[in-house]
Amino acid sequence: MQHERRDGRERRGQRVSKAWRWPLGGLAAAVVGALFVPIGGPLWVHLMVTLGAVVTLVSMAKREIPFPVAVAQWRLGGDDPDVLRARVLSAVACLQQGQPGLAVFRLKSVLPDLTRAMGADHPDTLSARVLSVQLRGETGDLPDRVGAVEQVIVDITRVLGPGHPDTLAAAYCRAEWLGQDGRTDESEAAFADVIAATTEHLGADHNMTLIARSSLTILRHDRAGRTGDEDATAVATAEAVEDMAAVVDAMERAFGADDPTTASTRRLLTQWQNALPRETG
């Protein structure tokens, strides 16, 4: 019976997260210390100093785990799947609020707990890994971001299959980074593979399919301007404009004309069309 209770506690994990132990300990120390400080000026100094320290520690704790999530962990345990998912969602919220650095920090802190509690091959763990690699690669936190995302692709394909949205998102990320690193031919081939896979598994009008098509077209348009051959540039640019027009038509049909992705892609197409006569002239 004792062994079963111990196993239950281990499965639940820590009730109080490591991040919140310091502010709670500081608050307890402030209260205890106040009992031994004379009433008057010294007591007020003690309270101001210790409470200031506690506020600082609370700010540091909230950076890793928001207070509502810390309360949920107190109730359910640190290894509860809902608590772990809430920690991942708090990182996503940081990203939506324009704080990618904080999102990376929170993902780094939750990934070891996800791996330990749910397993390295659990879908939630793999999804968090994909998001973490994407953000760290974009923020310059990975020395070899292409190699890192390739390893994630291998792991997630093995568990979830080649057609899973997370697998395809990681593959798109790899194609994009190859292009940003100047590996244009590899990037073009990677985008073509992504488009084929997303079309097969998600559909021709899926958001990821159309965005991959637009990214490939942008890659080809940019490369056309660096050929040094005016005739070849004119032909390649005209083909890119035609391809992007088809993408915009598909976006308007699938997302609507007022969708932000559709609108931004249409603006880019208009810029290309306006420049086309000068390029071909």
Secondary structure, DSSP 4 states (H G I P E B T S, - for coil): -HHHHHHHHHHH--SS-HHHHHHHHHHHHHHHHHTTSPTTHHHHHHHHHHHHHHHHHHHHHHHHS-HHHHHHHHHH-TT-HHHHHHHHHHHHHHHHTT-HHHHHHHHHHHHHHHHHHH-TTSHHHHHHHHHHHHHHHHTT--TTHHHHHHHHHHHHHHHH-TTSHHHHHHHHHHHHHHHHTT-HHHHHHHHHHHHHHHHHHT-TTSHHHHHHHHHHHHHHHHHHTTSS-HHHHHHHHHHHHHHHHHHHHHHHHHT-TT-HHHHHHHHHHHHHHHHHHHHH-
